[in-house]
Amino acid sequence: MFTIKLADSVGSFAENKDIAQSLRKEAIIPTLEKGDEITLDFAGIDAATQSFVHALISDVIRILVVKS
């Protein structure tokens, strides 16, 4: 299992969509494509914008639904 500690990349306020997109493309999708599990660790995050979360996981959900 692979864990991404989001606070390491975004601090306590997750708002930067570019960072979310980078994490998705460079870590989340490749990990899932290998068949590995991934954990998104929100410890240390006080708040996250909807647009950050959307950029982080929406394409991942679409990809998984299409492949199912």
N, CA, C and O atoms as CSV, one atom per row, in Angstrom:
chain,resi,resn,atom,element,x,y,z
A,1,MET,N,N,0.847,-1.176,0.000
A,1,MET,CA,C,0.000,0.000,0.000
A,1,MET,C,C,0.895,1.242,0.000
A,1,MET,O,O,1.940,1.285,0.648
A,2,PHE,N,N,0.451,2.231,-0.739
A,2,PHE,CA,C,1.173,3.492,-0.867
A,2,PHE,C,C,0.347,4.580,-0.180
A,2,PHE,O,O,-0.867,4.657,-0.371
A,3,THR,N,N,1.002,5.411,0.614
A,3,THR,CA,C,0.306,6.491,1.321
A,3,THR,C,C,0.858,7.841,0.880
A,3,THR,O,O,2.070,8.050,0.822
A,4,ILE,N,N,-0.059,8.750,0.573
A,4,ILE,CA,C,0.324,10.127,0.270
A,4,ILE,C,C,-0.104,10.983,1.451
A,4,ILE,O,O,-1.294,11.100,1.741
A,5,LYS,N,N,0.859,11.577,2.125
A,5,LYS,CA,C,0.570,12.494,3.225
A,5,LYS,C,C,0.388,13.883,2.617
A,5,LYS,O,O,1.359,14.587,2.343
A,6,LEU,N,N,-0.853,14.258,2.414
A,6,LEU,CA,C,-1.169,15.484,1.685
A,6,LEU,C,C,-0.594,16.734,2.326
A,6,LEU,O,O,-0.191,17.654,1.615
A,7,ALA,N,N,-0.544,16.791,3.636
A,7,ALA,CA,C,-0.024,17.979,4.312
A,7,ALA,C,C,1.435,18.244,3.935
A,7,ALA,O,O,1.878,19.393,3.958
A,8,ASP,N,N,2.182,17.199,3.590
A,8,ASP,CA,C,3.568,17.388,3.162
A,8,ASP,C,C,3.655,18.216,1.881
A,8,ASP,O,O,4.634,18.926,1.654
A,9,SER,N,N,2.618,18.114,1.049
A,9,SER,CA,C,2.617,18.821,-0.235
A,9,SER,C,C,1.871,20.142,-0.202
A,9,SER,O,O,2.212,21.071,-0.935
A,10,VAL,N,N,0.845,20.232,0.653
A,10,VAL,CA,C,-0.034,21.411,0.591
A,10,VAL,C,C,-0.121,22.211,1.877
A,10,VAL,O,O,-0.732,23.279,1.890
A,11,GLY,N,N,0.464,21.731,2.946
A,11,GLY,CA,C,0.329,22.427,4.221
A,11,GLY,C,C,-1.015,22.128,4.843
A,11,GLY,O,O,-1.606,21.084,4.568
A,12,SER,N,N,-1.506,23.025,5.675
A,12,SER,CA,C,-2.747,22.757,6.406
A,12,SER,C,C,-4.010,23.158,5.645
A,12,SER,O,O,-5.118,22.828,6.068
A,13,PHE,N,N,-3.851,23.864,4.530
A,13,PHE,CA,C,-5.008,24.282,3.736
A,13,PHE,C,C,-4.822,23.801,2.302
A,13,PHE,O,O,-4.006,24.341,1.555
A,14,ALA,N,N,-5.582,22.789,1.931
A,14,ALA,CA,C,-5.472,22.183,0.601
A,14,ALA,C,C,-6.339,22.955,-0.382
A,14,ALA,O,O,-7.559,22.794,-0.413
A,15,GLU,N,N,-5.694,23.794,-1.183
A,15,GLU,CA,C,-6.450,24.609,-2.137
A,15,GLU,C,C,-5.822,24.648,-3.530
A,15,GLU,O,O,-6.497,25.007,-4.495
A,16,ASN,N,N,-4.561,24.289,-3.650
A,16,ASN,CA,C,-3.850,24.437,-4.918
A,16,ASN,C,C,-4.189,23.292,-5.867
A,16,ASN,O,O,-3.744,22.160,-5.676
A,17,LYS,N,N,-4.987,23.602,-6.899
A,17,LYS,CA,C,-5.422,22.585,-7.855
A,17,LYS,C,C,-4.262,22.030,-8.670
A,17,LYS,O,O,-4.300,20.872,-9.087
A,18,ASP,N,N,-3.236,22.833,-8.902
A,18,ASP,CA,C,-2.082,22.349,-9.662
A,18,ASP,C,C,-1.339,21.255,-8.903
A,18,ASP,O,O,-0.874,20.286,-9.503
A,19,ILE,N,N,-1.228,21.409,-7.596
A,19,ILE,CA,C,-0.597,20.369,-6.775
A,19,ILE,C,C,-1.468,19.115,-6.787
A,19,ILE,O,O,-0.956,18.002,-6.912
A,20,ALA,N,N,-2.774,19.292,-6.657
A,20,ALA,CA,C,-3.682,18.144,-6.687
A,20,ALA,C,C,-3.567,17.401,-8.009
A,20,ALA,O,O,-3.512,16.172,-8.030
A,21,GLN,N,N,-3.531,18.134,-9.100
A,21,GLN,CA,C,-3.414,17.513,-10.420
A,21,GLN,C,C,-2.092,16.761,-10.547
A,21,GLN,O,O,-2.052,15.655,-11.085
A,22,SER,N,N,-1.033,17.351,-10.060
A,22,SER,CA,C,0.275,16.701,-10.099
A,22,SER,C,C,0.280,15.412,-9.282
A,22,SER,O,O,0.787,14.391,-9.745
A,23,LEU,N,N,-0.273,15.447,-8.086
A,23,LEU,CA,C,-0.356,14.246,-7.260
A,23,LEU,C,C,-1.166,13.158,-7.956
A,23,LEU,O,O,-0.808,11.981,-7.921
A,24,ARG,N,N,-2.261,13.570,-8.586
A,24,ARG,CA,C,-3.104,12.606,-9.290
A,24,ARG,C,C,-2.345,11.949,-10.433
A,24,ARG,O,O,-2.343,10.725,-10.562
A,25,LYS,N,N,-1.701,12.764,-11.262
A,25,LYS,CA,C,-1.024,12.238,-12.454
A,25,LYS,C,C,0.261,11.482,-12.134
A,25,LYS,O,O,0.575,10.484,-12.783
A,26,GLU,N,N,1.005,11.954,-11.137
A,26,GLU,CA,C,2.320,11.388,-10.869
A,26,GLU,C,C,2.325,10.296,-9.805
A,26,GLU,O,O,3.266,9.505,-9.740
A,27,ALA,N,N,1.293,10.241,-8.973
A,27,ALA,CA,C,1.307,9.257,-7.887
A,27,ALA,C,C,0.051,8.391,-7.847
A,27,ALA,O,O,0.147,7.164,-7.822
A,28,ILE,N,N,-1.119,9.015,-7.841
A,28,ILE,CA,C,-2.350,8.247,-7.635
A,28,ILE,C,C,-2.630,7.305,-8.802
A,28,ILE,O,O,-2.759,6.096,-8.610
A,29,ILE,N,N,-2.723,7.850,-10.001
A,29,ILE,CA,C,-3.068,7.020,-11.158
A,29,ILE,C,C,-2.017,5.945,-11.417
A,29,ILE,O,O,-2.386,4.786,-11.607
A,30,PRO,N,N,-0.720,6.275,-11.435
A,30,PRO,CA,C,0.265,5.206,-11.661
A,30,PRO,C,C,0.211,4.094,-10.609
A,30,PRO,O,O,0.387,2.921,-10.938
A,31,THR,N,N,-0.028,4.455,-9.361
A,31,THR,CA,C,-0.118,3.448,-8.301
A,31,THR,C,C,-1.305,2.527,-8.536
A,31,THR,O,O,-1.176,1.307,-8.429
A,32,LEU,N,N,-2.449,3.098,-8.853
A,32,LEU,CA,C,-3.639,2.290,-9.097
A,32,LEU,C,C,-3.506,1.449,-10.359
A,32,LEU,O,O,-3.988,0.317,-10.403
A,33,GLU,N,N,-2.863,1.987,-11.377
A,33,GLU,CA,C,-2.667,1.228,-12.617
A,33,GLU,C,C,-1.789,0.000,-12.399
A,33,GLU,O,O,-1.906,-0.984,-13.130
A,34,LYS,N,N,-0.913,0.052,-11.400
A,34,LYS,CA,C,-0.085,-1.108,-11.064
A,34,LYS,C,C,-0.865,-2.130,-10.236
A,34,LYS,O,O,-0.368,-3.222,-9.958
A,35,GLY,N,N,-2.071,-1.773,-9.850
A,35,GLY,CA,C,-2.887,-2.669,-9.045
A,35,GLY,C,C,-2.661,-2.532,-7.559
A,35,GLY,O,O,-3.167,-3.335,-6.774
A,36,ASP,N,N,-1.907,-1.524,-7.164
A,36,ASP,CA,C,-1.628,-1.291,-5.750
A,36,ASP,C,C,-2.723,-0.432,-5.122
A,36,ASP,O,O,-3.430,0.304,-5.811
A,37,GLU,N,N,-2.846,-0.541,-3.820
A,37,GLU,CA,C,-3.772,0.302,-3.069
A,37,GLU,C,C,-3.074,1.590,-2.687
A,37,GLU,O,O,-1.852,1.644,-2.551
A,38,ILE,N,N,-3.889,2.636,-2.515
A,38,ILE,CA,C,-3.336,3.933,-2.134
A,38,ILE,C,C,-4.199,4.538,-1.031
A,38,ILE,O,O,-5.422,4.398,-1.035
A,39,THR,N,N,-3.553,5.201,-0.103
A,39,THR,CA,C,-4.246,5.913,0.965
A,39,THR,C,C,-3.919,7.391,0.855
A,39,THR,O,O,-2.754,7.776,0.754
A,40,LEU,N,N,-4.952,8.209,0.875
A,40,LEU,CA,C,-4.761,9.661,0.909
A,40,LEU,C,C,-4.901,10.087,2.365
A,40,LEU,O,O,-5.992,10.049,2.934
A,41,ASP,N,N,-3.793,10.490,2.952
A,41,ASP,CA,C,-3.743,10.841,4.367
A,41,ASP,C,C,-3.980,12.346,4.520
A,41,ASP,O,O,-3.137,13.157,4.135
A,42,PHE,N,N,-5.127,12.707,5.081
A,42,PHE,CA,C,-5.499,14.104,5.282
A,42,PHE,C,C,-5.098,14.619,6.662
A,42,PHE,O,O,-5.490,15.721,7.044
A,43,ALA,N,N,-4.327,13.844,7.411
A,43,ALA,CA,C,-3.872,14.294,8.734
A,43,ALA,C,C,-3.090,15.591,8.575
A,43,ALA,O,O,-2.226,15.705,7.705
A,44,GLY,N,N,-3.396,16.555,9.412
A,44,GLY,CA,C,-2.714,17.848,9.352
A,44,GLY,C,C,-3.372,18.841,8.416
A,44,GLY,O,O,-2.950,19.995,8.342
A,45,ILE,N,N,-4.400,18.410,7.702
A,45,ILE,CA,C,-5.150,19.304,6.816
A,45,ILE,C,C,-6.335,19.843,7.611
A,45,ILE,O,O,-7.193,19.082,8.059
A,46,ASP,N,N,-6.370,21.159,7.780
A,46,ASP,CA,C,-7.484,21.785,8.498
A,46,ASP,C,C,-8.687,22.004,7.594
A,46,ASP,O,O,-9.830,21.944,8.049
A,47,ALA,N,N,-8.430,22.259,6.308
A,47,ALA,CA,C,-9.512,22.503,5.351
A,47,ALA,C,C,-9.016,22.193,3.951
A,47,ALA,O,O,-7.831,22.317,3.644
A,48,ALA,N,N,-9.959,21.784,3.109
A,48,ALA,CA,C,-9.657,21.516,1.701
A,48,ALA,C,C,-10.796,22.069,0.860
A,48,ALA,O,O,-11.967,21.887,1.194
A,49,THR,N,N,-10.457,22.737,-0.220
A,49,THR,CA,C,-11.496,23.264,-1.095
A,49,THR,C,C,-12.080,22.139,-1.940
A,49,THR,O,O,-11.435,21.120,-2.188
A,50,GLN,N,N,-13.308,22.351,-2.371
A,50,GLN,CA,C,-13.958,21.380,-3.244
A,50,GLN,C,C,-13.163,21.228,-4.535
A,50,GLN,O,O,-13.042,20.122,-5.061
A,51,SER,N,N,-12.627,22.316,-5.044
A,51,SER,CA,C,-11.883,22.242,-6.302
A,51,SER,C,C,-10.585,21.448,-6.138
A,51,SER,O,O,-10.149,20.786,-7.080
A,52,PHE,N,N,-9.963,21.505,-4.963
A,52,PHE,CA,C,-8.765,20.700,-4.713
A,52,PHE,C,C,-9.120,19.218,-4.732
A,52,PHE,O,O,-8.463,18.424,-5.406
A,53,VAL,N,N,-10.154,18.852,-3.997
A,53,VAL,CA,C,-10.557,17.445,-3.930
A,53,VAL,C,C,-10.994,16.957,-5.308
A,53,VAL,O,O,-10.671,15.835,-5.698
A,54,HIS,N,N,-11.713,17.776,-6.034
A,54,HIS,CA,C,-12.153,17.421,-7.383
A,54,HIS,C,C,-10.942,17.167,-8.281
A,54,HIS,O,O,-10.899,16.163,-8.992
A,55,ALA,N,N,-9.966,18.063,-8.253
A,55,ALA,CA,C,-8.765,17.896,-9.075
A,55,ALA,C,C,-7.959,16.677,-8.643
A,55,ALA,O,O,-7.277,16.060,-9.461
A,56,LEU,N,N,-8.033,16.333,-7.380
A,56,LEU,CA,C,-7.272,15.210,-6.842
A,56,LEU,C,C,-7.851,13.864,-7.255
A,56,LEU,O,O,-7.100,12.951,-7.597
A,57,ILE,N,N,-9.182,13.725,-7.229
A,57,ILE,CA,C,-9.743,12.381,-7.404
A,57,ILE,C,C,-10.806,12.207,-8.484
A,57,ILE,O,O,-11.141,11.066,-8.801
A,58,SER,N,N,-11.352,13.263,-9.062
A,58,SER,CA,C,-12.476,13.077,-9.992
A,58,SER,C,C,-12.095,12.242,-11.207
A,58,SER,O,O,-12.854,11.355,-11.596
A,59,ASP,N,N,-10.944,12.500,-11.817
A,59,ASP,CA,C,-10.531,11.701,-12.965
A,59,ASP,C,C,-10.261,10.256,-12.578
A,59,ASP,O,O,-10.507,9.338,-13.360
A,60,VAL,N,N,-9.756,10.061,-11.373
A,60,VAL,CA,C,-9.497,8.705,-10.891
A,60,VAL,C,C,-10.804,7.924,-10.821
A,60,VAL,O,O,-10.866,6.770,-11.245
A,61,ILE,N,N,-11.833,8.544,-10.295
A,61,ILE,CA,C,-13.137,7.875,-10.197
A,61,ILE,C,C,-13.669,7.575,-11.587
A,61,ILE,O,O,-14.170,6.478,-11.832
A,62,ARG,N,N,-13.569,8.530,-12.496
A,62,ARG,CA,C,-14.037,8.296,-13.868
A,62,ARG,C,C,-13.294,7.145,-14.517
A,62,ARG,O,O,-13.907,6.302,-15.172
A,63,ILE,N,N,-11.988,7.098,-14.345
A,63,ILE,CA,C,-11.178,6.030,-14.934
A,63,ILE,C,C,-11.592,4.675,-14.365
A,63,ILE,O,O,-11.758,3.710,-15.111
A,64,LEU,N,N,-11.758,4.602,-13.051
A,64,LEU,CA,C,-12.132,3.326,-12.428
A,64,LEU,C,C,-13.519,2.882,-12.836
A,64,LEU,O,O,-13.745,1.687,-13.028
A,65,VAL,N,N,-14.456,3.809,-12.975
A,65,VAL,CA,C,-15.816,3.458,-13.375
A,65,VAL,C,C,-15.826,2.983,-14.810
A,65,VAL,O,O,-16.521,2.019,-15.130
A,66,VAL,N,N,-15.077,3.630,-15.683
A,66,VAL,CA,C,-15.042,3.246,-17.091
A,66,VAL,C,C,-14.418,1.855,-17.259
A,66,VAL,O,O,-14.864,1.075,-18.099
A,67,LYS,N,N,-13.394,1.546,-16.465
A,67,LYS,CA,C,-12.725,0.249,-16.565
A,67,LYS,C,C,-13.558,-0.886,-15.968
A,67,LYS,O,O,-13.332,-2.053,-16.285
A,68,SER,N,N,-14.518,-0.549,-15.111
A,68,SER,CA,C,-15.316,-1.596,-14.440
A,68,SER,C,C,-16.323,-2.213,-15.364
A,68,SER,O,O,-17.069,-3.104,-14.958
